[in-house]
Amino acid sequence: MNARTSMKPVPVLERDITPEGSDYEIVRQVIEKISLDYRDQPSLEELAETVGETPTALQKLFTRWAGLSPKAFLQAVTLDHARRLLDSGLPLLEASLEVGMSGPARLHDLFVTHEAMSPGAYKNRGEGLTIRYGYHTSPFGIALIMVTDRGLAGLSFNDPGDERAAFADMSGRWPNATYVEDMDATLPYATRIFDPSRWRADQPLRVVMIGTDFQVRVWEALLSIPMGQARTYSALARQIGEPQASRAVGAACGANPVSFVVPCHRALAKSGALTGYHWGLTRKRAILGWEAGQVSPH
């Protein structure tokens, strides 16, 4: 009997761990409205009406969450802006000068040290691995975090009620591993990952990559994209020495098990469109907007 068949079923959370009045849920709705109607440049009043907030309350909440006003967010991450970014070759923050921002005052980014699990571990679908997991609140919904004794191995996002599906998606990547619910083991990772003040070069976050050789090369290339910048799948393909493999690079980005930390959200289609994100395009836009807030002046 392998470890998967002897594993206890993943527990369904008996309560919603998302705080009441979650900022993310309100911001998610606003970002969705912006994403669908960006050509109409919806006003603050229209956005506030969508989520049942006053314009003043929404302005304060959104700015506190993202570091940008709804208007600046709209200007910074619309598809047209992403296309201009790629066409001009400018990083996101330089391009944002066009919309009245005064430029970056400081730059935060995740400092990550990583290693690839042995090819045998991937070939054996995780057999012999013990993976500890836990659910945690995050700026982007509920985060499912998975760790081994060598570091962070998985991070995905889900909405309340989708915990079982999220676990099935992640554990299906390494079905022969032993899975143990252990929030004490995953909490330190959740605390560090989503708190920029804890991103320190002298205490790097340890990540272990479990995938094919090609996937690992793509994920390593993703780690080289600075916060506030983007790269096309074709550019990533050239970077890893496989210039004809842009579609395969896109597939590897979609298979990335360590969301946010390994920033597949910074990979764009050749046209600049924010296509393809395993955890949803609205969440991809939310992450990009949050990052824009981190690198903008405060």
Disulfide bonds with the S-S distance in Angstrom:
none
